[in-house]
Amino acid sequence: MRTFFIVWSGQLVSIVGSSLTGFALSIWVYQQSGSVTMLALVMLAATVPGVLVAPFAGALVDRWDRRLVMLGGDGAAGMATGVVALLLVLGQLHLLWIFALVIVGSVANAFQEPAWTASVPMLVPKKHLGRANGLAQTGQAVGNLLAPAIAGALLGIFGLWGVLLVDFVTFLVAVGTVSAVRIPRPERTAGVRSVQKEAAEGWRYLRARPGLFALLGVMAVINFQFGFASVLFIPLFLSFTNEVILGSMMSIAGFGMLLGTVVMSAWGGPRRRIAGLAILISVAGLALSATGVRAAVLPATIGMSGLFFLVPIVNGTSQALWQTKVHLDMQGRVFALRRMMAQIAAPASYLLAGPLADRVFEPLMRGPLASSVGSVIGVGDGRGIGLLFIVMGLSLSITMGVAYAMPRVRRLESEIPDVVEEAVPVGEIVTLAAPTS
């Protein structure tokens, strides 16, 4: 697993750098525009391009050397960050350039993420996949823990360009670690065809496995519900606190996520992964609801920290499930489609979050619901967003309960055999049976 740890260390550093930029840019965009809708549009631009290119990116990931794909993805995102930092120093940075940065990052990640995810089973024994996927999320956890404090300090001392410069350097670290290793390549079970045909083959592969296909649909709904929280976390918390306390709250939540990655790395996740996902996601929904119950730092921090603690366990469990059920030479295409299907509903929630918060839920909590719901969760600025958190959290738990009641989803692990056995020594080619359809 030496190669895995080398690549993982570079990705860890890079993700922390990206977390710094994400936190700093969210505050910068919101303060520059004063609009939740504008913040939502930036998040939309960071999602839609990657969704659109995902099927073709997956086909190319399976066709090309996955190591080179990772290098290209990290390199492109790093260059975009460097250009934006330069424009800021020259006094030429406008919101339009922020949109360009997140679009390039979205496309680059559409290639880099499935390439990295599909490489993990080539480097890690099957019995350690859950733990490896827990470790793979450490970067996001550390980023959530440290990014608010570090980004706040950098913003105070150097301004936004200092954050962007640090992020650029972390991309160089990621490129250096990937350059230093070799990643085994699975032997293709079919000849080279057009990218369109290979992308379609990934779709057919999923349609032939109804349990996996149904699980994708469920995750799309769940991502739609989580999408509201992604946009509205900062406006919700700033409605009853300031940027300094917000940074502390995000750091505490980041510690919760870091603790979740430690638990997942040591535990490896539940043995019955589908049942485990049903329980974990239902509890995560309750934590999301708890975040919006009161306009107070303590309950909001507890709710958010509980949610963040569960995220790496849910993601690691889900990732291990897919890595053991999908043939190695199909994983680039399937994981790209999985990414697309799981995220395809998120842009809708990004577009709806601002208008729903500003024009529906906030007015409701100042008028018709002020004396009823308001007597429980409070009234005033941000209480409409709080109610939206409660609604989305409860619907999340209900969605997962309905999903587990579906036989195809519930029996997925027994109906679809494992295809991953052990990691392959570096330098060897994997020979696989042709995937069935």
C-alpha positions as CSV (number, residue, x, y, z in Angstrom):
1,M,0.0,0.0,0.0
2,R,3.0,2.3,-0.2
3,T,1.9,3.8,-3.5
4,F,-1.5,4.5,-2.1
5,F,-0.1,6.4,0.8
6,I,2.2,8.5,-1.4
7,V,-0.6,9.5,-3.7
8,W,-3.0,10.0,-0.7
9,S,-0.6,12.3,1.0
10,G,-0.4,14.6,-2.0
11,Q,-4.2,14.6,-2.4
12,L,-4.5,15.4,1.3
13,V,-2.4,18.5,0.9
14,S,-4.2,19.6,-2.3
15,I,-7.7,19.1,-0.8
16,V,-6.7,21.2,2.2
17,G,-5.6,24.0,-0.1
18,S,-8.8,23.8,-2.1
19,S,-10.8,24.0,1.2
20,L,-8.9,27.2,2.0
21,T,-9.9,28.7,-1.3
22,G,-13.5,27.4,-1.1
23,F,-14.0,29.0,2.3
24,A,-12.4,32.3,1.4
25,L,-14.2,32.6,-2.0
26,S,-17.6,31.9,-0.4
27,I,-17.1,34.8,2.0
28,W,-15.6,37.0,-0.7
29,V,-18.5,36.4,-3.2
30,Y,-21.2,36.8,-0.5
31,Q,-19.6,40.0,0.8
32,Q,-19.0,41.5,-2.7
33,S,-22.5,40.7,-4.0
34,G,-24.6,40.6,-0.8
35,S,-26.7,38.0,-2.4
36,V,-27.5,34.4,-1.5
37,T,-28.5,33.9,-5.1
38,M,-25.1,34.9,-6.5
39,L,-23.4,32.6,-4.0
40,A,-25.7,29.8,-5.3
41,L,-24.9,30.6,-8.9
42,V,-21.2,30.3,-8.2
43,M,-21.8,26.9,-6.6
44,L,-23.9,26.0,-9.6
45,A,-21.0,26.9,-11.9
46,A,-18.8,24.6,-9.8
47,T,-21.2,21.7,-10.4
48,V,-22.9,21.8,-13.8
49,P,-19.8,21.6,-16.1
50,G,-18.5,18.5,-14.3
51,V,-21.9,16.9,-14.6
52,L,-22.0,17.5,-18.3
53,V,-18.6,16.1,-19.1
54,A,-18.7,13.2,-16.7
55,P,-19.8,10.4,-19.1
56,F,-17.0,11.3,-21.6
57,A,-14.5,11.9,-18.8
58,G,-15.2,8.4,-17.4
59,A,-14.7,6.8,-20.8
60,L,-11.4,8.5,-21.2
61,V,-10.3,7.6,-17.7
62,D,-10.7,3.9,-18.6
63,R,-8.9,4.4,-21.9
64,W,-6.0,6.5,-20.7
65,D,-3.4,6.0,-18.0
66,R,-5.2,7.0,-14.8
67,R,-2.0,8.4,-13.3
68,L,-1.7,10.9,-16.3
69,V,-5.4,11.8,-15.9
70,M,-4.8,12.7,-12.3
71,L,-1.8,14.8,-13.2
72,G,-3.8,16.6,-15.9
73,G,-6.7,17.3,-13.5
74,D,-4.5,18.6,-10.7
75,G,-2.4,20.6,-13.1
76,A,-5.4,22.3,-14.8
77,A,-7.0,23.3,-11.6
78,G,-3.7,24.6,-10.2
79,M,-3.1,26.8,-13.2
80,A,-6.6,28.3,-13.0
81,T,-6.0,29.1,-9.4
82,G,-2.7,30.8,-10.2
83,V,-4.3,32.9,-12.9
84,V,-7.0,34.1,-10.6
85,A,-4.4,35.0,-7.9
86,L,-2.5,37.0,-10.5
87,L,-5.6,38.9,-11.6
88,L,-6.3,39.8,-8.0
89,V,-2.9,41.2,-7.5
90,L,-3.2,43.2,-10.7
91,G,-6.6,44.6,-9.5
92,Q,-8.5,42.9,-12.4
93,L,-10.4,40.3,-10.5
94,H,-14.2,40.3,-11.0
95,L,-16.9,37.9,-10.3
96,L,-16.7,36.7,-13.9
97,W,-13.2,35.3,-13.3
98,I,-14.5,33.5,-10.2
99,F,-17.0,31.8,-12.4
100,A,-14.2,30.9,-14.8
101,L,-12.1,29.4,-11.9
102,V,-14.8,27.2,-10.6
103,I,-15.8,26.0,-14.1
104,V,-12.3,24.9,-14.8
105,G,-12.0,23.3,-11.4
106,S,-15.3,21.4,-12.0
107,V,-14.2,20.0,-15.4
108,A,-10.8,19.1,-14.0
109,N,-12.3,17.3,-11.0
110,A,-14.7,15.4,-13.4
111,F,-11.5,13.7,-14.7
112,Q,-9.4,13.6,-11.6
113,E,-11.9,12.2,-9.1
114,P,-13.0,9.0,-11.0
115,A,-9.4,8.4,-11.9
116,W,-8.3,8.5,-8.3
117,T,-11.3,6.5,-7.1
118,A,-10.8,3.8,-9.7
119,S,-7.1,3.6,-8.8
120,V,-7.7,2.8,-5.1
121,P,-8.8,-0.9,-5.7
122,M,-5.6,-1.3,-7.8
123,L,-3.5,-0.3,-4.8
124,V,-5.4,-1.5,-1.7
125,P,-6.5,-5.1,-0.7
126,K,-10.2,-5.6,-0.8
127,K,-10.4,-6.1,3.0
128,H,-8.9,-2.6,3.5
129,L,-11.0,-0.7,1.0
130,G,-13.4,0.8,3.7
131,R,-10.4,2.0,5.7
132,A,-8.7,3.4,2.6
133,N,-11.8,5.3,1.6
134,G,-12.0,6.7,5.1
135,L,-8.4,7.9,4.8
136,A,-9.1,9.3,1.4
137,Q,-11.6,11.7,3.0
138,T,-9.1,13.0,5.6
139,G,-8.2,15.9,3.3
140,Q,-11.7,17.2,3.3
141,A,-12.0,16.7,7.1
142,V,-8.7,18.5,7.8
143,G,-9.7,21.2,5.4
144,N,-13.0,21.8,7.2
145,L,-11.1,21.8,10.5
146,L,-8.2,24.1,9.5
147,A,-9.5,26.1,6.6
148,P,-11.6,28.6,8.5
149,A,-8.8,29.5,10.9
150,I,-6.0,29.5,8.3
151,A,-8.0,31.2,5.6
152,G,-9.1,33.8,8.1
153,A,-5.5,34.5,9.1
154,L,-4.4,34.6,5.5
155,L,-7.2,36.9,4.5
156,G,-6.3,39.2,7.4
157,I,-2.6,39.3,6.6
158,F,-2.4,39.0,2.8
159,G,-5.9,39.2,1.5
160,L,-7.5,36.7,-0.9
161,W,-4.4,36.4,-3.1
162,G,-2.5,34.8,-0.2
163,V,-5.1,32.1,0.1
164,L,-5.0,31.5,-3.7
165,L,-1.2,31.3,-3.6
166,V,-1.2,28.7,-0.9
167,D,-3.8,26.7,-2.9
168,F,-1.6,26.9,-6.0
169,V,1.4,25.5,-4.1
170,T,-0.7,22.6,-2.8
171,F,-1.6,21.6,-6.3
172,L,2.1,21.4,-7.1
173,V,2.5,19.0,-4.2
174,A,-0.3,16.8,-5.6
175,V,1.3,16.8,-9.0
176,G,4.7,15.9,-7.5
177,T,3.5,12.9,-5.5
178,V,1.5,11.5,-8.4
179,S,4.5,12.0,-10.7
180,A,6.7,9.9,-8.3
181,V,4.6,6.7,-8.5
182,R,3.2,4.1,-11.0
183,I,-0.4,3.0,-10.9
184,P,-1.3,-0.4,-12.3
185,R,-3.7,-0.4,-15.3
186,P,-6.4,-3.0,-15.8
187,E,-6.4,-4.9,-19.1
188,R,-9.2,-3.7,-21.3
189,T,-11.8,-6.4,-22.1
190,A,-12.8,-4.7,-25.4
191,G,-11.0,-2.9,-28.2
192,V,-10.9,0.9,-28.4
193,R,-14.1,2.4,-29.7
194,S,-15.5,6.0,-29.9
195,V,-15.7,7.9,-26.7
196,Q,-19.5,8.1,-27.1
197,K,-19.9,4.3,-27.5
198,E,-17.7,3.7,-24.4
199,A,-19.6,6.2,-22.4
200,A,-22.8,4.5,-23.4
201,E,-21.3,1.1,-22.4
202,G,-21.0,2.5,-18.8
203,W,-24.7,3.4,-18.9
204,R,-25.6,-0.1,-20.1
205,Y,-23.5,-1.7,-17.4
206,L,-25.5,0.1,-14.7
207,R,-28.9,-0.5,-16.3
208,A,-28.0,-4.3,-16.3
209,R,-27.6,-4.0,-12.5
210,P,-31.0,-2.6,-11.2
211,G,-29.8,-2.5,-7.6
212,L,-26.9,-0.2,-8.4
213,F,-29.0,1.9,-10.8
214,A,-31.7,2.3,-8.2
215,L,-29.1,3.3,-5.6
216,L,-27.9,6.0,-7.9
217,G,-31.4,7.5,-8.1
218,V,-31.7,7.5,-4.3
219,M,-28.3,9.3,-4.0
220,A,-29.4,11.9,-6.5
221,V,-32.4,12.7,-4.3
222,I,-30.2,12.8,-1.3
223,N,-27.7,15.2,-3.0
224,F,-30.6,17.4,-3.9
225,Q,-31.6,17.7,-0.3
226,F,-28.0,18.3,0.9
227,G,-27.5,20.9,-1.8
228,F,-29.7,23.4,0.0
229,A,-27.5,23.1,3.1
230,S,-24.3,23.5,1.1
231,V,-25.6,26.9,-0.2
232,L,-27.3,28.1,3.0
233,F,-24.9,27.1,5.8
234,I,-23.0,30.5,5.7
235,P,-26.1,32.7,5.4
236,L,-27.9,30.7,8.2
237,F,-25.0,31.1,10.7
238,L,-24.3,34.7,9.8
239,S,-27.9,35.5,10.6
240,F,-27.1,35.1,14.3
241,T,-23.3,35.4,14.6
242,N,-20.3,37.0,12.9
243,E,-17.5,35.8,10.7
244,V,-15.1,35.1,13.6
245,I,-17.5,32.8,15.4
246,L,-18.5,31.3,12.0
247,G,-14.9,30.3,11.5
248,S,-14.8,28.6,14.9
249,M,-18.1,26.8,14.2
250,M,-16.8,25.5,10.9
251,S,-13.6,24.4,12.6
252,I,-15.5,22.4,15.2
253,A,-17.6,20.8,12.5
254,G,-14.3,20.0,10.6
255,F,-13.0,18.3,13.7
256,G,-16.2,16.2,13.7
257,M,-15.5,15.2,10.1
258,L,-11.9,14.4,11.0
259,L,-13.1,12.2,13.9
260,G,-15.4,10.5,11.4
261,T,-12.5,9.7,9.1
262,V,-10.5,8.3,12.0
263,V,-13.4,6.1,12.9
264,M,-14.0,5.0,9.3
265,S,-10.2,4.3,8.8
266,A,-10.0,2.2,12.0
267,W,-13.4,0.5,11.6
268,G,-13.8,0.0,7.8
269,G,-17.5,0.6,7.9
270,P,-20.5,-1.7,8.5
271,R,-20.2,-5.3,7.1
272,R,-23.8,-5.0,5.8
273,R,-23.2,-1.8,3.8
274,I,-26.7,-1.2,2.5
275,A,-28.3,-1.5,5.9
276,G,-25.5,0.6,7.4
277,L,-26.1,3.3,4.8
278,A,-29.8,3.4,5.6
279,I,-29.2,4.0,9.3
280,L,-26.3,6.4,8.9
281,I,-28.1,8.6,6.3
282,S,-31.3,8.7,8.4
283,V,-29.4,9.9,11.4
284,A,-27.5,12.4,9.2
285,G,-30.9,13.8,8.2
286,L,-31.8,14.3,11.9
287,A,-28.5,16.1,12.5
288,L,-29.2,18.4,9.5
289,S,-32.7,19.3,11.0
290,A,-31.1,19.9,14.4
291,T,-28.8,22.5,12.8
292,G,-31.7,24.8,12.0
293,V,-33.8,24.4,15.1
294,R,-32.5,27.4,17.1
295,A,-30.7,30.6,16.2
296,A,-27.9,29.9,18.6
297,V,-24.3,28.9,18.3
298,L,-24.3,25.8,20.5
299,P,-27.2,23.7,19.0
300,A,-26.3,24.7,15.4
301,T,-22.7,23.7,16.0
302,I,-23.7,20.3,17.6
303,G,-26.0,19.6,14.7
304,M,-23.5,20.5,12.0
305,S,-20.7,18.6,13.8
306,G,-22.9,15.5,14.0
307,L,-23.7,15.7,10.3
308,F,-20.0,16.2,9.4
309,F,-19.0,13.3,11.6
310,L,-21.3,11.0,9.6
311,V,-20.3,12.2,6.1
312,P,-17.0,10.3,5.8
313,I,-18.5,7.1,7.2
314,V,-21.4,7.3,4.7
315,N,-19.1,8.2,1.8
316,G,-16.5,5.6,2.7
317,T,-19.1,2.9,3.1
318,S,-20.7,3.8,-0.2
319,Q,-17.4,4.0,-2.0
320,A,-16.3,0.6,-0.8
321,L,-19.6,-0.9,-1.9
322,W,-19.1,0.4,-5.5
323,Q,-15.5,-0.5,-5.7
324,T,-16.2,-4.2,-4.9
325,K,-19.3,-4.5,-7.2
326,V,-17.9,-2.8,-10.4
327,H,-15.3,-4.5,-12.7
328,L,-12.0,-2.7,-12.5
329,D,-11.8,-1.9,-16.2
330,M,-15.3,-0.3,-16.1
331,Q,-14.8,1.8,-12.9
332,G,-13.7,5.0,-14.7
333,R,-16.9,5.0,-16.7
334,V,-19.2,3.8,-14.0
335,F,-17.8,6.1,-11.3
336,A,-18.0,9.1,-13.6
337,L,-21.7,8.2,-14.3
338,R,-22.2,7.6,-10.6
339,R,-20.8,11.1,-9.9
340,M,-23.0,12.6,-12.6
341,M,-26.2,10.8,-11.5
342,A,-25.5,11.5,-7.8
343,Q,-24.9,15.2,-8.4
344,I,-27.3,15.8,-11.3
345,A,-30.0,17.1,-8.9
346,A,-27.6,19.3,-6.9
347,P,-27.8,22.2,-9.5
348,A,-31.5,22.3,-9.1
349,S,-31.2,22.8,-5.3
350,Y,-28.5,25.4,-5.8
351,L,-30.9,27.4,-8.1
352,L,-33.8,26.9,-5.8
353,A,-32.0,27.6,-2.5
354,G,-31.7,31.4,-2.9
355,P,-35.2,32.1,-4.1
356,L,-36.8,29.6,-1.6
357,A,-34.9,31.2,1.3
358,D,-35.4,34.8,0.3
359,R,-38.9,34.7,-1.2
360,V,-40.7,31.8,0.5
361,F,-39.3,30.6,3.9
362,E,-38.1,33.9,5.2
363,P,-41.4,35.7,4.5
364,L,-43.3,32.7,6.0
365,M,-41.4,33.0,9.2
366,R,-42.1,36.8,9.4
367,G,-45.8,36.3,8.7
368,P,-48.0,33.2,8.6
369,L,-45.8,30.9,10.5
370,A,-44.3,33.4,13.0
371,S,-46.8,32.7,15.8
372,S,-46.9,28.9,15.3
373,V,-43.6,27.5,14.0
374,G,-41.9,30.7,15.2
375,S,-42.8,29.9,18.8
376,V,-40.6,26.7,18.6
377,I,-37.7,27.8,16.4
378,G,-37.8,31.5,16.9
379,V,-38.4,34.5,14.6
380,G,-36.3,37.0,12.9
381,D,-33.6,37.0,10.2
382,G,-32.5,33.5,9.2
383,R,-35.3,31.6,10.8
384,G,-36.8,30.9,7.4
385,I,-33.5,29.3,6.4
386,G,-33.6,27.4,9.7
387,L,-37.0,26.0,8.8
388,L,-35.7,25.0,5.4
389,F,-32.9,23.0,7.1
390,I,-35.5,21.2,9.3
391,V,-37.7,20.3,6.3
392,M,-34.7,19.0,4.3
393,G,-33.3,17.0,7.1
394,L,-36.6,15.2,7.8
395,S,-37.1,14.5,4.1
396,L,-33.6,13.1,3.9
397,S,-34.4,10.5,6.7
398,I,-37.7,9.6,5.0
399,T,-36.0,9.2,1.6
400,M,-33.5,6.7,3.0
401,G,-36.3,4.8,4.7
402,V,-38.2,4.5,1.5
403,A,-35.1,3.4,-0.4
404,Y,-34.3,0.6,2.1
405,A,-37.9,-0.7,1.6
406,M,-37.0,-1.2,-2.1
407,P,-36.1,-4.9,-2.6
408,R,-33.5,-4.2,-5.3
409,V,-31.6,-1.8,-3.1
410,R,-32.0,-3.8,0.1
411,R,-30.7,-7.1,-1.5
412,L,-28.0,-5.4,-3.7
413,E,-25.1,-7.0,-1.8
414,S,-26.4,-10.5,-2.2
415,E,-27.6,-10.2,-5.8
416,I,-24.5,-8.6,-7.2
417,P,-21.2,-10.6,-6.6
418,D,-18.0,-9.0,-5.6
419,V,-15.5,-8.4,-8.4
420,V,-12.5,-7.1,-6.4
421,E,-10.2,-9.5,-4.7
422,E,-6.8,-8.1,-3.9
423,A,-4.6,-5.2,-4.9
424,V,-2.3,-5.7,-7.8
425,P,1.5,-5.3,-7.4
426,V,2.7,-2.1,-9.0
427,G,3.8,-2.6,-12.6
428,E,1.5,-5.5,-13.3
429,I,-1.5,-5.6,-15.7
430,V,-4.8,-6.9,-14.3
431,T,-6.5,-9.6,-16.3
432,L,-10.3,-9.6,-15.9
433,A,-13.2,-11.6,-17.1
434,A,-15.4,-9.7,-19.5
435,P,-18.1,-7.8,-17.5
436,T,-21.5,-9.3,-17.9
437,S,-24.5,-7.1,-19.0
